């Protein structure tokens, strides 16, 4: 059986043809421009890529997954109340489904990745931002209006990096943007003391700091970069402890930065979790890196197309 996946991102889109095993058979990529041109490019790519039993669309929220409506995501300017599934079904005469991108990635890791066989699983994006997809009692849990899983908004501290418009939030510490903010704060402290970090020699370089730069230096043993990742790991531990105590999952699968840098984050996170979690819940839960790697967005969109079969 073949399926069509559509991954709509803020800068790039992809239309994917794949099978029921999550294997990618073909893929067309193009830039995300204005809503009308992008939709036209999506339709052309679906026509070109071949036939499928259903279409799955993965897109950032807010959205209405039940009605298939994209509702003005902050990274998609002009995508206001776009009835994407109705458009696709009307044009191609096959079922179409819409899913929040974090939820779609949770489905992909649950079906084909590190979460296979789990009844209760949490997926954390841990990329540019921090969001979660929740698999509870063998089903995707979306909440009342598709807002379940916005764990990046949890405040972990009165002060700290800003994420989700909230200083000290989970995302403000545990995301690419959050790590970069921690790096800028550390660099600023040193510069004001007449010193400099390896990754920032002057005030003009503050805006160039990013998570990859810091991760590479931490892997080389740079003490300041290691300290930044230690702080991030500790806050990750506090955030995971909240999720473990409330939801009692058997597995938490974490993507992107954690998958690449678990060696820098896990020890400090686990130390906090051992202290903060209920012991029975802690022992029941494994925290693992995502398995699908760079292909997760493509497989996620395909998995949304299959959702009628296993959700």
Secondary structure, 3 states (H helix, E strand, C coil): CEEEEEEECCCEEEEEEEECCCCEEEEEEEECCCHHHHHHHHHHHHHHHCCCCEEEEEECCCEECCCCEECCCCCCCCCCCECHHHHHHHHHCCEEEEEEHHHHHHHHHHHHCCCCCCCCEEEECCCCCCCEEEEECCEEECCCCCCCCCHHHCECCCCCCEECCEECEHHHHCCHHHHHHHHHHHHHHHHHCCCCECCECCHHHHHHCCHHHHHHHHHCCCHHHHHHHHHHHHHHHHHHHHHHHHHCCCEEEECHHHHHHHHHHHHHHHHHHHHHCCHHHHHHCEEEECCCHHHHHHHHHHHHHCHHHHC
